[in-house]
C-alpha cells in the first residue's frame, strides 16, 4: 500500500524540518544575536551553505508526500490531519522563500559590496522573527503528521 511509505517519508521530512529549525532557534539564533556586525555577517554567510540545498529539498519532498497523503489517506479525519500538516509545511516554505531567503541574499550582497548597512541589527531581528515563525510551522506540521499516522493505523 502506498500510504505507509508516503507516511514514513512525510513524518521523516517534517521531523527533519522541525528538528533542524528548533536547533537553529535554540542554539544558532541566540549565538548570532550576540555577535557584532562584521562577525555576525560572516558567520551568517558561512552557515547558509550548510542548510541550502538540503533543507529546501527536504521541504519539497515533504510537500509532495503530504499532498499525496492529504488525497490518498483513508478516512476524512486522516485526510484532514495530513492536509493540516501539509499547510504547516507550506508555511515553512512561504516564510523561508518570502522572508529568510530574501534576507540571506541581502546579507550575501553585503560581502560583495564590502559594506554592512547601519540597519543591519533590524534585519537580524527580522530574520530571527521569521525563523521563529517557520520553526512553529515545522513543529506543528510534524506533530499533526504524527497524529495523521495515528488516525490511519489506530
Secondary structure, 3 states (H helix, E strand, C coil): CHHHHHHHHHHHHHHHHHHHHHHHHHHHHHHHHCCCHHHHHHHHHHHHHHHCCHHHHHHHHHHHHHHHHHHHCCCHHHHHHHHHHHHHHHHHHHHHHHHHHHHHHHHHHHHHHCCCCCCHHHHHHHHHHHHHHHHHHHHHHHHHHHHHHHHHHC
